[in-house]
């Protein structure tokens, strides 16, 4: 295994936190919080995939 790409670790932790937020919102029966957490999840995962694509094109990965 090569060196750790810490930016991807942070993206994955943020995505997990957003998924937990969705679960908590469902438990609280709060639709607005669930929607905000889902939007945050889409945003974080989208940025992670964009970063990965950019790093692949630059030859870093």
N, C-alpha and C positions, 0 to 999 in steps of 0.2 A: 504494500500500500504506500502510496506517495504522500506528500505533505497534505495537510488538511486545508481546505479552502474555507476559511472562517466565515466568509460572507454567506456561503450556502448553509452553514450551520445556523447562522442568525435568521436567514430566510425560513428555514425549516422550523425553528423554534417559534417564530412569529406565526407561521401557518398552523402549527399545533395549538398555539394560544387562541387563534381565531376559531379553530374547530371546537376547542373547549368552551369558548364563548357561545357558540351555537348550542352546545349541549346544555349549558347553564341557562340560556334563554328559554330553551324548550322546557326545562324543569321549572322555571319561573313563570311559564306561560306568557312570555313577553314577546310579541311579534316584532315590535320595533328594534329591540336589542338583537333578535335573531337576524333581522335584515341587515343591520349594521355589521354584525359579525360575519355574515356571508359576503357582504361587499368587501370587508377587510380581507377575508380569505382569498377572494378573487384577485384583489389588488396585489397582495403579497405573493401569491403563486405566479401571477402574471409577471411581476417584476423579477422573480427568481428565474423563470424560464427565459426572459429577455436577457438577463445578465449571463446566463449560461450560454445562450446563442452568441452573444457578443464575445464572450471569452473564447468560445470555440473558433469563431471567425478570426480572432487575433492570434490563435495558436497557443493560448495559455493552458487550455485543457488538453 
